[in-house]
């Protein structure tokens, strides 16, 4: 079963109970909404009386560096028949397989109700990239879904339909979407550093929420920070994903995530090489992570190896930033990464070293970091 969201039953208590993996034994502890977790998947354990399912959710606690389980959570039939769209500000977004309706829920904070949104229609062969939610408050949030191609769709609770925005393609073809609390708008990262077209995509009708593009870090600039690469052709060995992330104090960063594919012989397989399209033996590996400061006026700032006590959580969800001082056990000046087939681990910015948090094969499906949903 895919990584589904949990619907908290009316009989559930206000505290999630989770199990810690310690060798072959389980010890019961309390899931804290003040802790970030990595969602690793779920296990079907039974049926519920209301035609739903009962599941255990598998998580990783980066503060204690141990795997845990949220056990015996009830999924409604509508939620069970859905698959993941993404994760943002504690919300997990699901798309129903039958009617394409969208639901948001929070498995770490049972006091949050499930948000139901209308059907999200897709063009033929269109797949989504990620989801961004403007607020953790269900009363005033706006949901943005970015698709591969030229579309962003916006909706808020109570709307009867989604507002569609068409953006320039291919410049924003594979861009992600993120909401900036500082600027009160959604941002798309431009995939083409030479793009000179419009950057204001705010819809003229429907849901009037500001949407803008922002500049990416130029590929040529990566070469200056990566002397082991001789030219831009060497960059073709990587899939480079750039994401925008903000701290609670309003600092803004672009995070560049370099993932490479290796054959079973350790040879580098260039991205897009058709010889490897059907090669299941390729192993994906995180090669490097770079952080670039954003300048409020000029947009692009310098590369940095020092973000102080901050740590960034980078996954197949909307990225977020936490202070290690506020969450003891987290590594400061680090990037926690997960997904894209490369497992999960920590990139230390000062030493440019990587430490994987698990030696096991990465679980199937997308991997989402879930931010704390209650302040400490």
C-alpha positions as CSV (number, residue, x, y, z in Angstrom):
1,X,0.0,0.0,0.0
2,X,1.3,3.5,-0.8
3,X,2.1,6.0,1.8
4,X,-1.4,7.1,2.7
5,X,-2.5,9.7,5.1
6,X,-4.1,8.8,8.3
7,X,-7.6,9.8,9.2
8,X,-7.9,10.1,13.0
9,X,-11.0,8.3,14.2
10,X,-13.4,10.0,16.6
11,X,-12.4,7.4,19.2
12,X,-8.7,8.3,18.9
13,X,-7.0,10.2,21.7
14,X,-5.3,13.5,21.2
15,X,-1.9,11.8,21.4
16,X,-0.4,9.5,18.8
17,X,1.3,6.4,20.1
18,X,4.3,5.1,18.2
19,X,6.7,2.2,18.5
20,X,10.5,2.4,18.4
21,X,12.4,-0.2,16.5
22,X,15.1,-1.5,18.8
23,X,16.4,-4.8,17.3
24,X,13.5,-7.2,17.4
25,X,11.6,-5.4,20.3
26,X,9.2,-2.5,20.3
27,X,9.0,0.0,23.1
28,X,6.0,2.3,23.3
29,X,6.6,6.1,23.3
30,X,4.6,9.2,22.4
31,X,4.7,10.8,19.0
32,X,5.4,14.5,19.4
33,X,4.0,17.1,17.1
34,X,7.0,19.2,18.2
35,X,9.4,16.9,16.3
36,X,10.1,16.6,12.6
37,X,9.8,13.2,11.1
38,X,10.5,11.4,7.8
39,X,7.6,9.4,6.5
40,X,8.9,6.1,5.2
41,X,5.6,4.3,4.4
42,X,2.8,2.4,6.0
43,X,1.7,-1.2,6.7
44,X,-1.9,-2.4,6.4
45,X,-2.8,-4.2,9.7
46,X,-6.6,-4.6,9.4
47,X,-10.1,-3.3,8.5
48,X,-12.1,-0.7,10.2
49,X,-15.9,-1.0,11.0
50,X,-16.6,2.0,8.7
51,X,-15.4,0.2,5.5
52,X,-12.0,1.8,5.9
53,X,-8.5,0.4,6.7
54,X,-6.3,0.3,9.8
55,X,-2.6,1.0,9.2
56,X,0.7,1.6,11.0
57,X,2.8,4.5,9.7
58,X,6.6,4.1,9.5
59,X,8.6,7.2,10.5
60,X,12.2,8.2,11.2
61,X,13.0,10.6,14.1
62,X,16.1,12.6,13.2
63,X,16.5,14.0,16.7
64,X,16.8,10.5,18.3
65,X,18.1,8.9,15.1
66,X,15.7,6.0,15.3
67,X,12.8,4.5,13.4
68,X,9.4,4.7,14.9
69,X,5.8,3.7,14.1
70,X,2.4,5.4,14.6
71,X,0.2,2.4,15.1
72,X,-3.5,1.5,14.5
73,X,-4.6,4.6,12.6
74,X,-7.9,4.5,10.7
75,X,-8.1,5.5,7.1
76,X,-11.5,6.3,5.6
77,X,-12.4,4.6,2.4
78,X,-11.9,7.9,0.5
79,X,-8.4,8.3,1.9
80,X,-7.4,4.7,1.4
81,X,-8.3,5.0,-2.2
82,X,-5.9,7.9,-2.7
83,X,-2.3,8.4,-3.5
84,X,0.1,11.1,-2.3
85,X,0.4,14.5,-4.0
86,X,2.9,16.0,-1.6
87,X,3.5,17.5,1.9
88,X,3.7,21.1,3.1
89,X,3.5,22.8,6.6
90,X,2.5,19.5,8.2
91,X,-0.3,18.8,5.7
92,X,-0.2,15.6,3.6
93,X,-2.1,16.0,0.4
94,X,-3.9,13.0,-1.2
95,X,-5.5,12.6,-4.6
96,X,-8.5,10.2,-4.8
97,X,-7.9,7.6,-7.5
98,X,-11.6,7.5,-8.5
99,X,-12.9,11.1,-8.5
100,X,-9.6,13.1,-8.3
101,X,-10.8,15.0,-5.2
102,X,-8.0,16.2,-2.9
103,X,-7.8,15.9,0.9
104,X,-5.3,17.4,3.4
105,X,-4.7,15.8,6.7
106,X,-2.1,15.9,9.5
107,X,-1.0,12.6,11.1
108,X,1.1,14.2,13.8
109,X,-1.6,16.6,15.1
110,X,-5.0,14.9,15.6
111,X,-6.6,18.2,16.5
112,X,-6.3,19.2,12.8
113,X,-9.4,18.3,10.8
114,X,-9.3,16.8,7.3
115,X,-9.7,19.4,4.5
116,X,-11.7,18.4,1.5
117,X,-11.1,20.1,-1.9
118,X,-12.8,19.7,-5.3
119,X,-11.7,17.4,-8.1
120,X,-8.3,18.3,-9.6
121,X,-8.4,17.7,-13.3
122,X,-5.2,16.9,-15.1
123,X,-4.3,17.0,-18.8
124,X,-3.4,13.8,-20.5
125,X,-0.1,12.3,-19.4
126,X,0.3,15.1,-16.9
127,X,2.0,14.3,-13.6
128,X,2.4,16.5,-10.5
129,X,5.7,17.8,-9.1
130,X,4.8,19.0,-5.6
131,X,2.3,20.7,-3.3
132,X,2.6,23.9,-1.3
133,X,0.1,25.1,1.4
134,X,0.2,28.7,2.5
135,X,-0.7,28.1,6.1
136,X,-0.9,25.3,8.7
137,X,-4.3,26.9,9.7
138,X,-7.1,25.1,7.9
139,X,-9.4,28.2,7.9
140,X,-7.2,30.5,5.7
141,X,-4.9,28.3,3.7
142,X,-4.4,28.3,0.0
143,X,-3.2,25.1,-1.7
144,X,-1.0,25.1,-4.8
145,X,-0.2,22.1,-6.9
146,X,2.6,22.2,-9.5
147,X,2.5,19.9,-12.5
148,X,5.3,18.9,-14.9
149,X,4.6,21.2,-17.8
150,X,3.0,24.6,-17.9
151,X,0.4,24.5,-15.1
152,X,-0.1,25.5,-11.5
153,X,-3.5,25.0,-9.8
154,X,-4.7,26.9,-6.8
155,X,-7.6,26.2,-4.4
156,X,-8.7,27.1,-0.9
157,X,-11.2,25.3,1.4
158,X,-14.8,26.1,0.3
159,X,-13.9,26.8,-3.4
160,X,-16.0,24.8,-5.9
161,X,-13.2,24.5,-8.4
162,X,-9.4,25.0,-8.8
163,X,-8.0,28.1,-10.4
164,X,-5.6,27.2,-13.2
165,X,-2.5,29.2,-14.1
166,X,-0.5,28.6,-17.3
167,X,3.2,29.5,-17.0
168,X,5.9,29.7,-19.7
169,X,7.1,26.2,-20.7
170,X,9.7,24.8,-20.8
171,X,11.3,27.5,-18.6
172,X,9.2,26.4,-15.6
173,X,8.5,22.8,-16.8
174,X,9.9,20.9,-13.8
175,X,9.9,23.7,-11.3
176,X,8.7,23.2,-7.8
177,X,6.3,25.6,-5.9
178,X,6.8,27.1,-2.5
179,X,4.9,29.6,-0.4
180,X,7.0,32.5,1.1
181,X,5.6,33.7,4.4
182,X,7.9,36.7,4.2
183,X,6.6,37.8,0.8
184,X,3.1,36.4,1.1
185,X,3.2,34.7,-2.3
186,X,3.9,31.4,-4.1
187,X,7.2,31.1,-6.0
188,X,8.2,28.9,-8.9
189,X,11.9,28.3,-9.6
190,X,12.9,29.1,-13.2
191,X,14.5,26.1,-15.0
192,X,16.1,28.3,-17.6
193,X,18.7,30.8,-16.3
194,X,18.5,32.8,-19.6
195,X,14.7,33.3,-19.3
196,X,13.7,36.9,-19.7
197,X,9.9,36.7,-19.9
198,X,7.3,37.7,-17.3
199,X,7.7,36.6,-13.7
200,X,4.3,37.6,-12.3
201,X,1.8,34.8,-12.9
202,X,-0.9,36.0,-10.5
203,X,-4.2,34.9,-11.9
204,X,-6.4,37.6,-13.4
205,X,-9.6,35.8,-12.3
206,X,-10.6,33.2,-9.8
207,X,-8.4,32.8,-6.7
208,X,-6.3,36.0,-6.7
209,X,-3.2,34.8,-4.9
210,X,0.2,36.2,-5.9
211,X,2.4,33.7,-7.9
212,X,5.9,34.7,-9.1
213,X,9.0,33.1,-10.6
214,X,12.5,33.5,-9.1
215,X,16.0,33.3,-10.5
216,X,18.0,30.1,-10.3
217,X,21.6,29.7,-9.5
218,X,23.5,29.6,-12.9
219,X,25.0,26.3,-13.8
220,X,28.2,28.0,-14.7
221,X,28.5,29.2,-11.1
222,X,28.4,25.7,-9.9
223,X,31.7,25.0,-11.7
224,X,33.4,27.7,-9.7
225,X,32.4,25.9,-6.5
226,X,33.1,22.4,-7.8
227,X,36.7,22.4,-9.1
228,X,36.6,18.6,-9.6
229,X,34.4,19.3,-12.6
230,X,36.2,20.7,-15.7
231,X,33.3,22.0,-17.7
232,X,29.5,22.1,-18.0
233,X,29.4,18.8,-19.8
234,X,30.5,17.2,-16.6
235,X,27.4,18.5,-14.9
236,X,25.3,16.3,-17.2
237,X,26.2,13.4,-14.9
238,X,23.9,14.9,-12.3
239,X,20.3,15.5,-11.8
240,X,20.4,19.0,-10.2
241,X,17.3,20.0,-8.3
242,X,17.1,23.6,-7.0
243,X,14.6,24.4,-4.2
244,X,13.8,27.6,-2.4
245,X,13.6,27.5,1.4
246,X,12.9,30.1,4.1
247,X,13.8,30.2,7.7
248,X,11.4,31.5,10.4
249,X,13.4,34.7,10.6
250,X,12.9,35.4,6.9
251,X,16.3,34.3,5.6
252,X,16.0,32.8,2.1
253,X,18.2,30.1,0.4
254,X,18.4,28.2,-2.8
255,X,19.4,24.6,-2.1
256,X,21.0,22.7,-5.0
257,X,20.8,18.9,-4.7
258,X,23.2,16.9,-6.9
259,X,22.1,13.3,-7.5
260,X,24.0,10.9,-9.8
261,X,23.3,7.4,-11.1
262,X,25.9,4.6,-10.9
263,X,26.0,1.2,-12.5
264,X,26.6,-2.0,-10.6
265,X,30.3,-1.5,-11.6
266,X,30.5,2.0,-10.1
267,X,30.4,3.7,-13.5
268,X,28.6,7.0,-13.8
269,X,25.4,6.8,-16.0
270,X,24.7,10.2,-17.5
271,X,21.2,11.4,-17.0
272,X,19.1,11.0,-20.1
273,X,21.3,8.3,-21.6
274,X,18.8,5.9,-23.3
275,X,21.1,2.9,-22.7
276,X,20.1,2.9,-19.1
277,X,16.4,3.6,-19.4
278,X,15.4,0.1,-18.5
279,X,18.4,-0.7,-16.3
280,X,17.1,-1.6,-12.9
281,X,20.6,-2.0,-11.5
282,X,21.3,1.7,-11.5
283,X,22.0,3.0,-8.0
284,X,21.2,6.7,-7.2
285,X,23.5,8.5,-4.9
286,X,23.6,12.1,-3.5
287,X,26.9,13.6,-4.6
288,X,26.7,17.0,-3.2
289,X,24.4,19.6,-1.7
290,X,25.0,23.4,-2.0
291,X,23.3,26.3,-0.3
292,X,23.1,29.7,-1.9
293,X,21.9,32.7,0.0
294,X,19.1,34.8,-1.6
295,X,19.5,38.5,-1.7
296,X,16.2,40.3,-1.2
297,X,17.0,43.0,-3.8
298,X,19.1,41.2,-6.4
299,X,17.6,37.7,-6.0
300,X,20.8,35.6,-6.2
301,X,23.4,35.8,-3.4
302,X,26.7,33.9,-2.7
303,X,27.3,30.3,-2.0
304,X,27.6,29.6,1.7
305,X,28.9,26.8,3.9
306,X,27.7,28.4,7.1
307,X,24.0,28.8,7.9
308,X,24.6,29.0,11.6
309,X,22.4,26.8,13.8
310,X,19.9,26.2,11.0
311,X,19.2,22.9,9.4
312,X,17.3,22.4,6.1
313,X,15.0,19.5,5.4
314,X,15.1,18.6,1.7
315,X,12.9,15.9,0.3
316,X,10.2,15.2,-2.3
317,X,8.0,17.6,-0.3
318,X,8.1,21.4,0.2
319,X,11.4,22.1,1.9
320,X,11.6,23.7,5.3
321,X,14.1,25.1,7.8
322,X,14.5,24.6,11.5
323,X,16.8,25.9,14.2
324,X,18.9,23.2,15.9
325,X,18.8,25.3,19.1
326,X,15.0,24.9,19.2
327,X,15.2,21.1,18.4
328,X,17.9,19.5,20.4
329,X,19.4,16.4,18.7
330,X,19.4,18.0,15.2
331,X,22.7,18.8,13.6
332,X,23.2,22.5,13.0
333,X,24.6,23.8,9.7
334,X,23.4,20.7,7.9
335,X,20.9,19.6,5.2
336,X,18.8,16.5,5.9
337,X,17.9,14.9,2.6
338,X,15.6,12.1,1.6
339,X,14.3,10.7,-1.7
340,X,14.9,10.5,-5.4
341,X,16.1,6.9,-4.8
342,X,19.2,8.1,-3.0
343,X,18.2,7.1,0.5
344,X,18.2,9.6,3.4
345,X,21.1,11.2,5.3
346,X,22.8,14.4,6.5
347,X,25.0,16.7,4.4
348,X,27.4,18.7,6.7
349,X,27.9,22.1,5.0
350,X,31.1,23.0,6.8
351,X,33.0,19.8,6.0
352,X,31.1,18.9,2.7
353,X,30.7,15.4,4.0
354,X,27.7,13.0,3.9
355,X,26.4,10.6,6.5
356,X,23.6,8.2,5.6
357,X,21.1,7.5,8.4
358,X,20.2,4.0,7.1
359,X,22.1,1.3,5.4
360,X,19.0,-0.4,4.2
361,X,17.5,-0.1,0.7
362,X,15.4,3.1,0.3
363,X,11.7,2.3,0.6
364,X,9.6,2.5,-2.6
365,X,7.6,5.6,-3.3
366,X,8.2,9.2,-2.5
367,X,9.8,10.3,0.8
368,X,8.4,13.3,2.8
369,X,9.8,15.2,5.7
370,X,7.0,16.3,8.1
371,X,7.8,19.5,10.0
372,X,6.7,20.1,13.6
373,X,3.1,21.2,13.7
374,X,3.1,22.6,17.3
375,X,5.6,25.1,18.6
376,X,7.7,24.1,21.5
